[in-house]
């Protein structure tokens, strides 16, 4: 996937000095980049960058966890949107705290549905249910969302794809297998 632009570069050193021509160059280049690659290239690059990240004491690192979660969703016949959500759901943990679901939802919006946005924002609370022996987590915090139309799908995501994706021996698909799905989901026209 070629992310480099063939457009000329603007000449300013401070934005206050940018000319109308500079702004036109940048707007055209950005529009071309978004049309060809969209957020797809950035998200895939960010995920690939953590391939060798520390496990932080877990059995697998976030890279492998993300791939396992997406592999489980794909194996279960999930749609492209849910596979993309599974692939990037915990990526913000590399640079944010417990609000990583909200950050993931912002990163993937406006490309994802309201249901999947809700899932991302709340999946951390739903995961707490599976932290059976955690000394400080409230396993039943998710119960306050019991009336939500998104409760069952979020529970299914956590139960079937997320909480069980820390297995170093699970036959996990490589990132390369997910690239066509991510490209298709974001409508990328260039491979």
N, C-alpha and C positions, 0 to 999 in steps of 0.2 A: 504494500500500500504506500504510494508516494504522497507524502505530506508536504513536500516542498513546493512552493509557488514559483511559477515562471513569470510572475508579474514584476515590473520594476519596483524599486524601493523608494519610499518617500525620502526627502532630503533633510527634514527638520531634525533638530537636536532637543527641542523643547516643544511640547504641543502648542504652546502659545504662538510659536513661529510657523506652524503648519499652514501651508497654502491650500487653496481650493483644489489644486492639482494633487497635492499630497493626500488630502482626504479622499479624493476620487480613486487614487491608486489603492489605498488601504481598503476602502469599501468594496471595490471590485474584487480585490484579492480575497477578502474575507467571504464575500458572497460565493465566489468560485470554490473556495475551500469547503464551505458549508454544504454546497450543492454536491461536491464530489465525495467528501469524507464525513462531514458533520461531526457530532461528538464521538462518533464511533472510533476514530483514530486515537483521540486523546484517552478515552476510557480503556481501550485495549492496551495502549502503551503504558498507562498507569498500572494496570493489573500486571502486565508482563514485568514491570520494574520491581515487583515484590516477590518474584519467583524464588529468590534465595534469602528472603527475609527470615529473621529469627522466629521461632515458634512461640516465643514468650511463655514457655513452659507447657504449652498445649502439645498434643501428639503430632499435629501438623501445623504448618504456618497458614496465614490467611489466604495466600495464593492457592495452595492445595485445597483448603477448605472451600474457597469460592468455586474452584473447578469441580469438586465433589458435589457441592450443592447443585450446580448447574447440570452435572451428569445425571444426578438422581431425577431432576425435573425432566430432562430430555428422555431418560429411560421410562419415565412415567407417562410420556405422551403429552407433556405440557405444551402450551402454545409458545410462540417465539417471545412474546412479551414476558411471560413468566420465566422463561429460560434466561433472558437478559437480566431480569430482576434478580434471579438466583445468582447469576455470574457476578454481579456488581453489588450485591446487597451489603456486604461487610467491607468493601474497599475503603470507605472513609474511616474505618477503625485505625488505619495507618496514620491518620493526621487529625483525628477528632476523638472525643471521649464517648460517653454513653449515648450521645445524641447522633451516633453514626447512621441510624436509620433515617432520621430527618435529613441529614446531609446527603445520603444516597438518594432519597426521594427528590431532593432539589437538583442533584446532578442529572437524574434521568428525566426530569420534567422539562418540557411539556410532552415528551414522547410517550409517557405511560398513562394509563387510565387512572381514574380516581380510586378504583378498588386496589390497584397495585401500589399507588401512592400511600394509601392507608396501611396496606400490608407492610411496606417498608418502614413507615414511621412507627408502627406499633410492634414490629417483630421482636424487638428487644424485650419488651414486657411479656410477650407470649413465650419467648425462649426461657424466661425465668421459671416457667412451669416445669421445665425439664432439668432445672438445676436442683435436683432433689436433695442433695446434701450440702448445698451452698449455705454457709453460715449467716449470710446477711440478706439474701434475696427473698422476696415475698413470692412464693410459688403461685399464689392465687391472685396476684395483682391484675391479671388479665380478665378476671371475672367482672370487673366493672364495665367491660366492653361486651358482655354477653348478649346484649340486644342489638349489636351492630350487624348489619347485613354482611360485613366483611369478616366477622369472627371466624366462621368455619374455614374459609380459604386461608386465613392467616394461621390458624391452628394447623391445618393440613401442611402448609409450607414449612412451619417450624418442626412439626412431628415427623414428616416424611422426607424432607430435604435438608433442613438446616441442623437440627440438634444431633443428627446421626452422621454428620459429615466431618468427622475428626479421625477417620480410620486410615492409618498409613497403608493398609493392605487392600483398601477398596479399589476396584478397577476403574480408576479415574481417567476420563478422556482428557487429552491435552488441549491447551488453549486453541491450537490450530483448528480443532474440530468445531469450535464455537464461533470462529471468525465469520463464516458465511451466514450464520444465524444472526449475529450482531449486525452485519452489513445489511442483510435483508430487512431486519427490524427498523433500522435507521434510514432505510432507503438510499444507501450508498450506491453510487453508480460506478465507482472505480474500485478495483481490487488491488 
